[in-house]
Amino acid sequence: MALAAGVACAPHAYAGNQKEEALADAVRVALSNAIRDARPPRPSFANERDRLRYEGWLAQMSERLKRKLPDQQTRTEFLATAWYESHRAGLDPAMVLGLIQVESAYRKYAVSMVGARGYMQVMPFWTNIVGDRNRSALFNMQANLRYGCSILRMYLDMEGGNYFLALGRYNGSRGKPEYPNAVLSAWNNWKYSPPL
């Protein structure tokens, strides 16, 4: 009931419309396995330098995101999860943060006019194709970020690594420049600048 009230009060997102596409069985299985892996985000590092870089990234992104997510614990959990899910899918966390900025403006309960949900504006049909049909899970931070990053990774693979086409496909506007250009521009705002 509280979730429904929160969703009803949440401002609409004006994201595009991911298209339900025919997926090869191997792609469907790989995507489904990525979604079902419910391990919590626990970053691991090859060495101390990587750990320190992560901590610097986390501090810098936390400062940048403070206006959108004022609660420090929520912000830290969000960023740790975004970093983890981005790396897990082989994506640049800055690009994922830029996509979230464009898609939902960092609103957990954002719902677009076409029904896309959450931070990464995932269309509910994905829960039928590769999930457990639990559409409300798309308002769970980790589930939403895992779906969004996995779907974007799949589109990048389908488009041979072409971000412009993959982002257009993610938004349901493949071939149109407005959405990919907005995400690519926002990506630059979230790039990490290590201290000198």
N, C-alpha and C positions, 0 to 999 in steps of 0.2 A: 504494500500500500504506500509506504513512504517513498519507494523507488518510483512508483507511478506518479505520485505527486511531484517529485523532483523533476521527472521527465516532462510533465505537463507544464511546469513553470520555467523550464530551461529555454533560453532563446534558441530560435532555429538557426541551424547552420545553412549556409547556402552553397554547399558542396555539390559536385556533379553527381553522376549516376554510374557506378561501376556496372558493367554489363555481365550478365550470366553467360558464360561461354562454355562450349563443349571442351572438356579437358581430356587429354589422354589419360588412360588408367594409371600410368606411372606417375604423372603429374598430380593427379588426384590423391594417390596414395602418399606421395611425398609431402604434399601440402597437409593432408589429414594427419600424418605422423608429426609434423611440426606443430600443429595446433594442439594435438593431444598430449604432447610432452609438457606436463604441468610442473616441471621443476621450477622452484622460485628463482628469481634473479640473484645469483651469487657470483659476482665477478671473480675471476681468478687471473693471476698475472704471472707472466713468465719470469719476471725479475722485478727488483725494487724500482728501477727506473720507470717501468710501465705502471706500477702501482702509484708512484708519485705523480705521473702524468694524468692518471685517472682522477686522483684527488684534486689536482689543479683544475682539470676540466670541470669536475663536479662543483667546485667552489665558484668558478667563473660563470658557468651556466646558471647556477642557483642565483647569483646576483642579477643576471640578465632577466631571469624569469620571475623575480620577486613581485613585480606588479601584477602579473597574471595569476600566480599561485602564491598568495601571501603567507600561508601557513608553512613554516619551515619543514616540518616533518612530511607533509604532503608533497612539497616541492622536492625534497631529497628522495623520497620513495619514487616519485614520478621520474626524476632524472636518472636514478639508478636503474629503473626498469627500462626506460627508453634506451639507455646506453647498452644494457644487456641484450635486449631484443634486437636492437640495430646490429650489434656485433654478431649475434647468433644467426641473423639472416644475411650477413655479409654486406651490410649497408653502413654508410657514414652517418653517425648519430646527428650531425649537423643537418644533413638532408632530411632526416626523419623529423627533427624538430621544426625545420622549415615547412615541411608538409603539414604537420599538425597546426602550425600557425595559420596557414592558409585554409585548411579544412575546417577547423573548429575553434580557432583562437584560444586553444587550451581549455576548452569547456568539456568536462567529463560527460555531461549529459546532453550534449548537443545532438539535435536531430535535424537532418536536412529536410527540405520540402519533398524529397523523394524517399525519405525513410532511412538514410544512412545514419549510423549511430556512433557516438563516442568521439574520443580524441581524434582518431584517424578516419572517422566517417566510413565505417565498414557497413556494407549493405547486408541486411539480415539473411538474404538467400545463402550467403557463405556458410552459415551455421547448418544449413541443410546439406550442402555439398560436401563439406569437409569437417564439420563439427558434430555436435550432439543435439542439434536442433534447439538449443537453449539460446534464444535471441536476447534474453536479458543479460547474458554474459558479455555482450558487446558494450555494456556500461561498466564492466569490471576493468580497471586500469590495465592489469597485466594481460588479460585475455584480448582486449581491444588492441593493445600494442603488438601482441603476438600475431593476431590475425592480420593487422595492417602491414606489419613488416614482412610477414610470410607472403602475403598477396603481392606486395610490391616487388619482392625478390623474384616471384614467379613471372611477373610482367617484365622485369628487366631481363630475365633469361629468355622469355619469348621474343623480346625485341632486340636480342643480341647485344645487350648492354647499353642500348640507346636510351638515356634518361628522358629525353624529350618525348619519345613515343611511349615509353613505359608509364610516365606520369600522366600522359593523356589517356592512356588505357585505364589507369587506376581511377581517374576522374570520370571516365565515360565520355571523354571529349577528344579522343585520339585524332591527331592531325590538326587540331586547333591550337593556336599558340598561347592563348591567355592563361590557362591554368598551368601548363608546364613552366612558362616564363615567370609566373608569380611564385611558384615553389622554388625554382632555381634562384630567383632573387632573394627569397627568404632564407634559403640555404646559406647564402653568404653572411647573413646576420648572425648565424649560429655557429660559425666556424670558431674553433678554439685557437686562441693566441697565447702560447706558453709565455710565461714571464721571462724576461731576459736575465 
